[in-house]
C-alpha cells in the first residue's frame, strides 16, 4: 500500500427530510442530523482514497471527532470536503469541514484503517460462530 497524505474529495448534498434529526431519531428538530452528517463525511473519505487502494483492500472507520456547529434545515445545500492529512502504516486520518452558503456547519477528523476485505469478513464469520 502506497497511500500518502493529500487525496481530497468533496460531496455536495441537499438536506432532505430523511436526513433530519427528527427522521433518524437523534433529536426532535427538522435539521441535518449529526449521524447523517457523519455518514456523508465518511462517504467522502471513502471516495478520497478509492483509487489509491490495492485490489482486495478496503477501509473501515475506527475513530471520529466531530463538532457540529450550525443547524442546516431541509433544503440547505451543504458541501462536505475531506482531505487525507496523515498516514501511519494502515491508519489514515482525514480532516473534514462541512459548509453551507453562510458558515462552517461542522468540522472534525475521521480515522480509518486499511484492511484486506476477505480477511476482515472471514474474521467476522469466525467470531460470530464462536459466540453461538
Secondary structure, DSSP 8 states (H G I E B T S, - for coil): ----TT-EEEEEEE--GGGBHHHHTS-SSSBB-HHHHHHHHHHHHHHHHTTTS-TTEEEEEEEEEEEE-S--BTT-EEEEEEEEEEEETTEEEEEEEEE-SSSEEEEEEEEEEEEEHHHHHHHHHHHHHHT-
